Amino acid sequence: MEYFLGIDIGTTSVKSIAFSRDGKALDEATLSYPIRHPFPDWSEQDPEEISNAVFKTVENILQTLAPHLPVLCSFSSAMHSLIAVDQNGRAISPSIIWADNRAAGFAAKIHAENRARELYERTGLPVHAMSPFCKLQWMRENQTELFKNAFKFIGIKEYVFFKLFGTYFIDVSMAAATGLMNRQTLQWDPWILEQSGITADRLSEIVDIEKTFFSSGLFPALKNIPFVIGGSDGAMANLGASHDPGSLVITVGTSSAARIIGSKPHIDPDMRTFCYYIKKDQWLLGGASNNGGIILQWLQEDFFQSDKTVVQFLNQASSIRPGSEGLIFLPYLLGERSPIWNADAKGILFGLHINHGQAEMIRASMEGVIYCLYAISQPLLENADIHKIYATGGFAKNEPWLQILCDVFNLPVVICETIENSAWGAARCGMQALGIAGSSEAVISKTYSPDMAVHAIYAKGFQKFQRLYELLKKEFT
């Protein structure tokens, strides 16, 4: 049996999925791990816990599909993590992830000094606490000995690859998301590194997304199987869905994002969106929100402490009319990235009255996440002729949420046969690296159509959503 193994290192779980040549999922292994918040604004993970989950899921696939071996293994990974390691490759710090806002003060200082524009134009990444560039500056000032003693500063995919191959490499799409890579030279920017207090030898070598490795000692059975480095989860999700420049790919997992692939770079005049290089004539344009599925998880587990299944909990929203009976939720529980780039933003549930209950709050939360994505997408909608949306990630299993997306954007929403597009995109990237022909487009399993009357309701709700943020943003600090 022929299969291609796509490995997606996500924020709260790793998924290793065996795909057929045309993208059908043949087997899947998933393992979860927690995010820890030891202090306010801190979001950390254990790199060892994540790497062990990666290797365990691969082993599970190999055992389930034995004696068959994959044609290749290729990777996708969440962006913006920072790990300090020693000379033996051991982590001497937690993995500081994208949701961590401890470096917000440094980002604010850069903006106040009018340095953010030059950094954005050099890198394609707006200045924000999520970026390893800002995290390095925080570590340099607040964990001086750790910063001084670290042999290298790497991300979670680099950590996994060092364990597999004993070398430090970072693919260009992941490097683009660090705030340290020059988007024109596609190498570490010396001027930015000088500001960070490091030299290029303390970072991994930048390679293209099709870089191939062999002979991982951790998996003797795979000694002759190519491992392709792959790319960021955002880049891989788009590659796994569609190359059509008229398609917007929206992902909601733990966080959420809206992205298109452009044939040339685009730097937004208002610094609302990122611009990440993928490969020749392909740039990932868009923005990400800190707040996606984690909002509904918080609402279920912490706020309501509901013992319903996730499906039962979310389906309560189906009984509520669009607009949530006037309830508006600004879901900034972890601050926010695009387009407002405000690490100090806070969650607001606005418009509560005595008749509102759990179902209204659930629907308002789902609508709030989509409003965030609609705000992120405005620069993309302004500059591209977008005619449909590909929905990917865990939320693509939830029909009410997908219909909200469809109606807010007033665009058709299509669901692919596999909603795990980051893993499939990684597998496709590996196939392209090895010259293996496969499906050129993902197979569509369902399409949702917008309701103009409902869109009109959401248009008013979105305007109020934006006004509320503008009115309250000064009160967040």
C-alpha positions as CSV (number, residue, x, y, z in Angstrom):
1,M,0.0,0.0,0.0
2,E,1.3,3.4,-1.0
3,Y,1.0,6.3,1.5
4,F,2.5,9.7,2.2
5,L,3.0,10.8,5.8
6,G,2.1,14.4,6.7
7,I,3.1,15.4,10.2
8,D,1.5,18.6,11.6
9,I,3.0,20.0,14.8
10,G,0.1,22.1,16.1
11,T,-0.3,24.3,19.1
12,T,-2.2,21.8,21.3
13,S,-1.7,18.5,19.4
14,V,0.4,16.8,16.8
15,K,-1.4,14.9,14.0
16,S,0.4,12.4,11.8
17,I,-1.8,11.4,8.9
18,A,-1.2,8.8,6.2
19,F,-2.5,10.1,2.9
20,S,-3.1,8.4,-0.5
21,R,-1.7,10.0,-3.6
22,D,-5.0,12.0,-4.1
23,G,-5.3,13.2,-0.5
24,K,-7.5,10.7,1.1
25,A,-6.7,10.1,4.7
26,L,-5.9,6.5,5.3
27,D,-4.9,6.6,8.9
28,E,-4.4,9.2,11.6
29,A,-2.6,9.4,14.9
30,T,-3.1,12.4,17.3
31,L,-1.6,13.2,20.6
32,S,-2.4,16.4,22.7
33,Y,-0.3,18.4,25.1
34,P,-1.1,21.4,27.3
35,I,-0.2,25.1,27.2
36,R,1.0,26.4,30.5
37,H,0.5,30.0,31.8
38,P,2.9,30.3,34.8
39,F,2.3,34.1,34.9
40,P,-0.2,36.5,33.3
41,D,0.6,36.9,29.6
42,W,2.9,33.9,29.5
43,S,2.2,30.9,27.3
44,E,4.7,28.1,27.3
45,Q,5.0,24.4,26.4
46,D,7.5,21.6,27.1
47,P,9.5,21.0,23.9
48,E,10.3,17.4,25.1
49,E,6.6,16.7,25.5
50,I,5.9,17.9,22.0
51,S,8.8,16.0,20.3
52,N,7.8,12.8,22.1
53,A,4.3,13.2,20.8
54,V,5.6,13.7,17.3
55,F,7.6,10.5,17.4
56,K,4.9,8.5,19.1
57,T,2.3,9.4,16.5
58,V,4.7,8.4,13.7
59,E,5.3,5.1,15.5
60,N,1.6,4.6,15.8
61,I,1.1,5.0,12.1
62,L,4.0,2.7,11.3
63,Q,2.6,0.0,13.6
64,T,-1.0,0.3,12.2
65,L,0.0,0.2,8.6
66,A,2.9,-2.3,8.9
67,P,4.5,-3.8,7.0
68,H,3.9,-0.9,4.6
69,L,6.2,2.1,4.9
70,P,5.5,5.7,3.8
71,V,6.9,6.9,0.5
72,L,8.0,10.0,2.4
73,C,7.5,12.0,5.6
74,S,7.0,15.7,5.5
75,F,6.2,18.4,8.1
76,S,4.0,21.3,9.0
77,S,4.4,23.3,12.2
78,A,3.0,26.2,14.2
79,M,5.0,29.4,13.9
80,H,6.7,31.9,16.2
81,S,8.0,29.5,19.0
82,L,11.3,30.2,20.7
83,I,13.4,27.7,22.5
84,A,16.9,28.2,23.9
85,V,19.1,25.0,23.6
86,D,22.6,24.1,24.9
87,Q,25.5,22.6,22.9
88,N,23.9,19.1,23.1
89,G,20.6,20.3,21.7
90,R,18.8,20.1,25.1
91,A,16.2,22.6,25.8
92,I,17.2,25.0,28.6
93,S,14.0,27.0,28.3
94,P,10.4,26.2,27.6
95,S,9.0,26.7,24.2
96,I,7.6,30.3,24.3
97,I,4.7,30.1,21.8
98,W,2.8,32.5,19.6
99,A,0.2,33.3,22.3
100,D,2.9,34.5,24.7
101,N,2.7,38.3,25.3
102,R,5.6,38.8,27.8
103,A,7.5,40.9,25.2
104,A,4.6,43.3,24.6
105,G,6.5,46.1,26.2
106,F,9.4,45.7,23.7
107,A,6.9,45.7,20.8
108,A,5.3,48.9,22.1
109,K,8.6,50.6,22.5
110,I,9.6,49.8,18.9
111,H,6.3,51.3,17.7
112,A,6.8,54.4,19.9
113,E,10.3,54.9,18.5
114,N,8.9,54.7,14.9
115,R,11.1,51.7,14.1
116,A,8.2,49.3,13.4
117,R,7.8,50.3,9.8
118,E,11.4,49.6,8.7
119,L,11.3,46.2,10.5
120,Y,8.0,45.3,8.8
121,E,9.3,46.3,5.4
122,R,12.5,44.3,5.9
123,T,10.8,41.2,7.2
124,G,7.1,41.2,6.1
125,L,6.2,40.6,9.7
126,P,4.4,43.4,11.7
127,V,6.1,44.0,15.1
128,H,4.3,42.2,17.9
129,A,5.1,40.3,21.1
130,M,4.5,37.0,19.3
131,S,7.6,37.3,17.1
132,P,10.9,35.6,18.2
133,F,12.5,39.0,17.4
134,C,10.7,40.6,20.4
135,K,11.0,37.5,22.6
136,L,14.8,37.5,22.1
137,Q,14.9,41.0,23.3
138,W,12.8,40.2,26.4
139,M,15.0,37.2,27.2
140,R,18.2,39.2,26.7
141,E,17.0,41.7,29.3
142,N,15.1,39.5,31.8
143,Q,16.9,36.2,31.6
144,T,20.4,37.4,31.1
145,E,22.3,34.2,32.0
146,L,20.0,32.0,30.0
147,F,20.4,34.3,27.0
148,K,24.2,34.4,27.4
149,N,24.6,30.6,27.8
150,A,22.2,29.5,25.1
151,F,24.0,27.8,22.2
152,K,21.2,28.4,19.8
153,F,17.7,29.8,19.6
154,I,15.3,27.6,17.7
155,G,11.6,26.8,17.1
156,I,9.8,23.6,17.8
157,K,10.2,22.1,14.3
158,E,13.9,22.7,14.5
159,Y,14.0,21.0,17.9
160,V,12.3,17.9,16.4
161,F,14.6,17.9,13.4
162,F,17.7,18.1,15.6
163,K,16.5,15.0,17.4
164,L,15.9,13.3,14.1
165,F,19.1,14.3,12.2
166,G,21.5,16.1,14.6
167,T,21.6,19.3,12.6
168,Y,20.0,22.7,12.8
169,F,17.9,23.7,9.8
170,I,14.8,26.0,9.5
171,D,12.7,26.1,6.4
172,V,12.3,29.5,4.8
173,S,8.5,29.8,5.5
174,M,9.2,29.3,9.2
175,A,12.1,31.7,9.1
176,A,9.9,34.3,7.5
177,A,7.7,34.3,10.6
178,T,10.5,35.0,13.1
179,G,10.9,38.7,12.3
180,L,14.7,38.0,11.8
181,M,14.8,37.1,8.1
182,N,15.2,39.7,5.4
183,R,12.3,39.0,2.9
184,Q,14.5,40.0,-0.1
185,T,17.7,38.1,0.6
186,L,15.9,35.2,2.3
187,Q,18.7,35.1,4.9
188,W,19.0,36.3,8.5
189,D,19.1,40.1,8.5
190,P,22.5,41.3,10.0
191,W,21.0,44.7,11.1
192,I,18.1,43.0,12.9
193,L,20.4,40.4,14.5
194,E,22.6,43.1,15.9
195,Q,19.5,44.7,17.6
196,S,18.7,41.3,19.0
197,G,22.2,40.8,20.4
198,I,22.9,37.6,18.5
199,T,24.8,36.5,15.4
200,A,23.6,34.2,12.7
201,D,25.5,31.2,14.0
202,R,23.2,31.1,17.0
203,L,20.3,30.4,14.6
204,S,19.6,27.5,12.3
205,E,20.5,27.5,8.6
206,I,17.7,28.6,6.3
207,V,16.7,26.1,3.6
208,D,13.9,25.8,1.2
209,I,10.7,23.9,2.0
210,E,11.6,21.0,-0.2
211,K,15.0,20.3,1.6
212,T,15.2,16.5,2.0
213,F,16.9,14.4,4.7
214,F,17.7,10.7,5.2
215,S,18.8,8.2,7.9
216,S,17.0,9.2,11.1
217,G,18.4,7.0,13.8
218,L,15.2,7.3,15.8
219,F,13.3,5.3,13.1
220,P,15.5,2.5,11.8
221,A,12.7,1.2,9.6
222,L,12.7,4.6,7.8
223,K,16.5,4.8,7.1
224,N,15.8,4.8,3.3
225,I,12.7,7.0,3.5
226,P,13.1,10.7,2.6
227,F,12.1,13.2,5.3
228,V,11.1,16.6,3.7
229,I,11.3,19.6,6.0
230,G,8.1,21.1,4.7
231,G,6.8,24.5,6.0
232,S,4.7,26.5,8.4
233,D,1.2,25.4,9.2
234,G,-0.2,28.4,7.4
235,A,1.7,27.9,4.2
236,M,1.0,24.1,4.2
237,A,-2.7,24.7,4.9
238,N,-3.0,26.9,1.8
239,L,-0.9,24.4,-0.3
240,G,-3.2,21.7,0.9
241,A,-6.4,23.5,-0.1
242,S,-5.9,25.5,-3.3
243,H,-3.4,27.4,-5.4
244,D,-6.3,29.5,-6.9
245,P,-5.4,33.2,-6.2
246,G,-9.2,33.8,-5.9
247,S,-9.5,31.6,-2.9
248,L,-9.2,32.6,0.7
249,V,-8.1,29.9,3.1
250,I,-9.5,30.3,6.6
251,T,-8.3,28.0,9.4
252,V,-9.7,27.8,12.9
253,G,-7.8,25.5,15.3
254,T,-6.6,26.6,18.6
255,S,-5.9,30.0,17.0
256,S,-7.3,31.2,13.6
257,A,-6.0,32.7,10.4
258,A,-7.0,34.0,7.0
259,R,-4.5,33.7,4.1
260,I,-4.1,33.8,0.4
261,I,-1.1,32.8,-1.8
262,G,0.1,35.6,-4.0
263,S,2.6,35.5,-6.9
264,K,4.4,38.5,-5.5
265,P,5.0,40.1,-2.1
266,H,2.6,42.7,-0.8
267,I,3.5,45.1,2.1
268,D,0.3,46.6,3.6
269,P,0.5,50.4,4.0
270,D,-1.2,50.1,7.4
271,M,0.9,47.1,8.5
272,R,-2.2,45.0,9.0
273,T,-1.0,41.8,7.3
274,F,2.0,39.6,7.1
275,C,4.0,38.7,3.9
276,Y,5.8,35.4,4.2
277,Y,7.9,33.8,1.4
278,I,7.1,30.2,0.6
279,K,8.9,29.4,-2.6
280,K,9.5,30.9,-6.0
281,D,6.5,33.0,-7.1
282,Q,4.5,32.0,-3.9
283,W,4.0,34.4,-1.0
284,L,1.7,33.8,1.9
285,L,-0.3,36.9,2.6
286,G,-2.8,37.4,5.4
287,G,-3.1,37.5,9.2
288,A,-3.6,35.4,12.2
289,S,-5.7,35.8,15.3
290,N,-4.7,34.6,18.8
291,N,-8.3,33.6,19.3
292,G,-9.9,30.6,17.7
293,G,-11.1,27.3,19.1
294,I,-9.4,28.1,22.4
295,I,-12.1,30.7,23.0
296,L,-14.9,28.0,22.9
297,Q,-12.7,25.6,24.9
298,W,-12.3,28.3,27.6
299,L,-16.1,29.0,27.5
300,Q,-16.9,25.3,27.9
301,E,-14.3,24.2,30.4
302,D,-13.6,27.2,32.5
303,F,-16.5,29.6,32.2
304,F,-19.5,27.1,32.1
305,Q,-17.6,24.0,33.3
306,S,-19.9,22.0,31.0
307,D,-19.7,18.3,30.9
308,K,-21.3,18.1,27.5
309,T,-19.3,16.8,24.5
310,V,-17.7,19.5,22.4
311,V,-20.3,18.8,19.7
312,Q,-23.2,19.0,22.1
313,F,-21.9,22.2,23.6
314,L,-21.4,24.0,20.3
315,N,-24.6,22.8,18.8
316,Q,-26.6,24.8,21.4
317,A,-25.8,27.8,19.2
318,S,-28.0,26.4,16.4
319,S,-31.1,27.4,18.3
320,I,-30.1,31.1,18.4
321,R,-30.8,33.5,15.6
322,P,-27.9,35.3,13.8
323,G,-26.7,38.2,15.8
324,S,-27.1,36.4,19.2
325,E,-30.0,38.5,20.3
326,G,-27.7,41.6,20.4
327,L,-24.8,40.0,22.2
328,I,-21.4,40.9,21.0
329,F,-18.2,39.1,22.1
330,L,-14.7,40.6,21.5
331,P,-12.8,37.4,22.0
332,Y,-9.4,38.9,22.9
333,L,-8.6,36.5,25.8
334,L,-5.0,36.2,24.6
335,G,-4.5,39.7,23.3
336,E,-4.6,40.0,19.5
337,R,-2.4,39.8,16.5
338,S,-3.7,40.9,13.1
339,P,-5.1,43.4,12.2
340,I,-4.9,45.4,15.5
341,W,-1.6,44.0,16.8
342,N,-2.5,44.7,20.4
343,A,-1.2,42.4,23.0
344,D,-3.1,44.3,25.7
345,A,-6.5,43.7,24.1
346,K,-9.0,42.0,26.4
347,G,-12.1,39.9,26.0
348,I,-15.4,41.8,26.2
349,L,-19.0,40.3,26.4
350,F,-21.2,43.3,25.5
351,G,-24.9,43.7,25.6
352,L,-25.9,41.1,28.3
353,H,-29.5,41.1,29.6
354,I,-31.5,38.8,31.8
355,N,-32.8,36.6,28.9
356,H,-29.3,35.7,27.6
357,G,-28.2,32.2,28.4
358,Q,-25.5,29.7,27.6
359,A,-26.6,29.2,24.0
360,E,-26.5,33.0,23.2
361,M,-23.0,33.3,24.7
362,I,-21.8,30.3,22.7
363,R,-23.1,31.8,19.4
364,A,-21.8,35.2,20.2
365,S,-18.3,33.7,20.8
366,M,-18.5,31.8,17.5
367,E,-19.6,35.0,15.7
368,G,-16.8,37.0,17.5
369,V,-14.1,34.6,16.2
370,I,-15.5,35.0,12.7
371,Y,-15.6,38.8,13.1
372,C,-11.9,38.7,14.0
373,L,-11.2,36.8,10.8
374,Y,-13.4,39.2,8.7
375,A,-11.3,42.1,10.1
376,I,-8.1,40.3,9.2
377,S,-9.4,39.7,5.7
378,Q,-10.3,43.2,4.8
379,P,-6.8,44.1,3.3
380,L,-7.0,40.8,1.4
381,L,-10.5,41.5,0.1
382,E,-9.4,45.0,-0.9
383,N,-6.4,43.8,-3.0
384,A,-7.6,40.5,-4.5
385,D,-10.6,39.2,-6.4
386,I,-11.7,36.6,-3.9
387,H,-14.6,34.5,-4.9
388,K,-14.7,31.6,-2.4
389,I,-13.4,30.4,1.0
390,Y,-11.7,27.1,1.8
391,A,-12.4,26.3,5.5
392,T,-9.8,24.1,7.2
393,G,-9.0,23.0,10.8
394,G,-11.2,21.6,13.5
395,F,-14.1,24.1,13.1
396,A,-14.7,22.7,9.6
397,K,-16.6,19.9,11.3
398,N,-19.1,22.3,12.8
399,E,-21.9,23.2,10.3
400,P,-23.4,26.2,12.3
401,W,-19.9,27.8,12.6
402,L,-19.3,27.3,8.9
403,Q,-22.6,28.9,8.0
404,I,-21.7,31.9,10.2
405,L,-18.4,32.2,8.3
406,C,-20.3,32.0,5.0
407,D,-22.8,34.7,6.0
408,V,-20.4,37.1,7.6
409,F,-18.2,37.1,4.5
410,N,-21.1,36.8,2.0
411,L,-19.0,34.2,0.1
412,P,-19.4,30.5,-0.6
413,V,-17.5,28.3,1.8
414,V,-16.1,24.9,0.6
415,I,-15.0,22.0,2.7
416,C,-12.3,19.7,1.4
417,E,-12.4,15.9,1.8
418,T,-9.7,16.3,4.4
419,I,-10.0,19.2,6.7
420,E,-6.5,18.6,8.0
421,N,-5.0,20.7,5.2
422,S,-1.8,21.5,7.0
423,A,-0.8,17.8,7.2
424,W,-2.0,17.2,3.6
425,G,-0.2,20.3,2.4
426,A,3.0,19.0,4.0
427,A,2.5,15.7,2.2
428,R,2.0,17.5,-1.1
429,C,5.1,19.6,-0.5
430,G,7.0,16.3,0.0
431,M,5.6,14.9,-3.2
432,Q,6.6,18.0,-5.1
433,A,10.1,17.8,-3.6
434,L,10.5,14.3,-4.9
435,G,8.8,14.9,-8.3
436,I,5.8,12.7,-7.5
437,A,2.6,13.5,-9.4
438,G,-0.5,13.9,-7.3
439,S,-3.9,15.6,-7.1
440,S,-3.5,19.3,-8.2
441,E,-6.6,20.4,-6.2
442,A,-8.2,19.2,-3.0
443,V,-11.4,17.2,-3.4
444,I,-14.4,19.3,-2.3
445,S,-16.9,17.4,-0.2
446,K,-19.4,20.2,0.6
447,T,-20.2,23.8,-0.2
448,Y,-22.1,26.4,1.9
449,S,-23.9,29.3,0.3
450,P,-24.5,32.7,2.0
451,D,-27.8,34.2,2.9
452,M,-27.9,37.9,1.9
453,A,-30.5,38.8,4.6
454,V,-28.3,37.2,7.3
455,H,-25.2,38.9,5.9
456,A,-27.0,42.3,6.4
457,I,-27.4,41.4,10.1
458,Y,-23.8,40.5,10.4
459,A,-22.6,43.6,8.5
460,K,-24.3,45.7,11.3
461,G,-22.9,43.4,14.0
462,F,-19.4,43.7,12.6
463,Q,-19.6,47.5,12.5
464,K,-20.6,47.5,16.2
465,F,-17.8,44.9,16.9
466,Q,-15.2,47.4,15.4
467,R,-16.7,50.4,17.2
468,L,-16.6,48.7,20.6
469,Y,-12.9,47.9,20.2
470,E,-12.1,51.5,19.2
471,L,-14.1,52.8,22.1
472,L,-12.6,50.5,24.7
473,K,-9.0,49.9,23.5
474,K,-7.6,52.7,25.8
475,E,-9.1,50.9,28.8
476,F,-7.2,47.7,28.2
477,T,-3.9,48.8,29.6
